[in-house]
Amino acid sequence: MRFATPWAFILLVPVALIVIFKLKVRKPGSVHFSSVRNARRAGASWRTKLANLPLVLRVAAIVLLIVALARPQEGREKVRDVTRGVAIEMVIDRSGSMGTEMEYRGRRLNRLEVVKRVFKEFLLGNGKTLKGRPNDLVGMVAFARYADTIAPLTLGHGALLRFLDGIDVVRRRSEDGTAIGDAIALAAARLKTAEEDLARFREGSKGKEDDYKIKSKIIILLTDGQNNFGKRTPQEAAKLAAEWGIKIYAIGVGGRESVATIRTLFGEFKVPTGGGVDEETLKSIADATGGIFRMAEDEESLRKIYEEIDKMEKSEVESVRYIDYRERFSDFCIVAMFLLLLEVTLTNTILRRVP
């Protein structure tokens, strides 16, 4: 509670002086009697006891009107978070070679599963080196022979993880392949229209999106192979991304030679599956867009790459504090009018004085 015109309280001084004058200085008329013994024995009536009630009501009404004149205002502090986040498109290879085993915390999992688990740490945080990306718009594209949008850009990361869990290594030979160029082009197109998607979110809801600003746009590409399908080459897609101000962080998953484990009736055998990561191409598309290229041979090196990206691409949250005031003088005026009405009613009825 605050008062917009506190100088009005100066008027309380003359009110106090008038009350003192009425109660102390001014003496009521008197009638002389030889003895007041019987009058004292009779006691005071209720009307006599309430004789000063009209004065009390009038003074209380005047005090309330003075408080109203001081304009009491009730305010509540509000905090509005203005977030400048990063728009991130995860581009994940799900071709057959991603079924190759890879080390993860002492266990052997396929590469795609390791990629998914470490990505969850990047997105939600692991309580240690990765703090999570709660203020970032994140979308997802998966590809093998064809590139598909798995999840649109969203701040609802819980829903995003459900889509992530549904990504598996391709099983059909007709779907297998590595269309890196098409996947990058699709992700870049999604990022190019990110502001328009954000505007649609704002129309349908009032929430965190209202104050959200996109600070930068990046693609995190995870692949273990070489581009061998698709309409666009990785270089052509990277050129589009560069024109739209999108950085590509390219991560080669697994060793430089891809080896798969095949289980048969006679045991497990290691079989080469291809030429491995095309490091030269990934480095060239990263350099063309201002990003970086790194190799991740196990989950620990993949986590360190995410830590590096996490430091380079930081979101910002600015808390804007303000006070929303509401005028409350009318409440005091209403109570004061009620007291004045009560005072007039009493002085003209049960507490009426006859001179």
Summary of the structure (lengths in Angstrom):
residues: 355
radius of gyration: 39.4
end to end distance: 45.5
largest distance: 134.8
contacts: 1070
relative contact order: 0.17
helix: 45%
strand: 27%
